[in-house]
Amino acid sequence: MTDTVYLIASLAAGAILGIVYFRGLWQTVLRLPDFTRPAWSMSWSFVARVGIVMTGFYSVMDGHLERLAMAMAGFILVRQFMVRRLGRFAEPS
């Protein structure tokens, strides 16, 4: 594959990692009232989400910093999208 294809695939992989991370965060926050130990649950959720994302970034990177940069760009784009989309739910009425 050409470098361009790898970079586009890295961007897409970063977006998928962003969806996994931020969707997991959103689900954890929504379920906080149901947890008997919310701090413990948030901590484990964070560790799991970071572990998944770091493993994904490392796999996507494959020793090429430009692939890592594109994956991080996809991750940040998803973050921006989710903040705009879900942010309206957090605004006071």
N, C-alpha and C positions, 0 to 999 in steps of 0.2 A: 504494500500500500504506500501511497505517497504521503509526504509530511502533512499536506493539507487534510487528507482524510483522517489521519491520526489526531490532528488538532480539533477537527469537528467532532470526532468521536470522544475526545477528551472533554470538550465542552458539554456534550450530551451526558457523559458519565458524571461530570460535576453537577449538572442539573438534577440528575437522578439522586445523587448523594444528598443534594440540598433538600429535595423532596422528602427523602427518608429522615434526615435530621430534623427539619423543621416541622414536619408532620408529626413525628414522634414527640417533639417538644410540645406541640399544641395539644396532642392527645393526653400527655402527662399533666399539663396544666388544667385541662378540662376535668380530669379525673381526681385532682387533688382532694376535693372534699370527701371523696369516697375512701381515701386511704386512711388507715389507722395511724400510720407513721409517715406523714407527708415528706418530711425532710429526708428520711431514709429512701423513700421512693424516688424523690427528685434526684438524689445522689446516684442511685443505681441507674436511673434512666439516663443521666448525663454520661456516666461511664460507658454504658452500652452504646449510646449515640456517637460519642467521640471515638470509641473503638471501631465502630463500623465505618465512620467517615475517614478516619486516619488510614485504616486498612485499604479502603477504596482509593484514596489519594495515592497511597504508595503503589498500589497495583497499576493505576492509570499512568502514573509518572514513568515507571519503567526506566529510570535513570535519565530522563529528559525533562529539564526544568520548564521548557515551553509547554509541555503537556500538562504539567502541574499547574502552571499559570492559567491555562485554558480551563482546566477542571475547577480551579478556584473561581474563575470568572463565572462559570455556569452555576456554581454554588451560590455566589453572591447575587446573581440575577434572580435565582429562585427566592432568595431571602427578600430581595426588594419586592418581588411580586407578591409574596405571602404577607409581608408587612402592609402593603397597600390593600390587599384583599381582606385580610383578617383584622387589620387595624381598626376598621370601622366598628367591629364588635366590642372593642375595648373602650371606645369613647363613651363618656358619661351621657346619659339621656337628658 
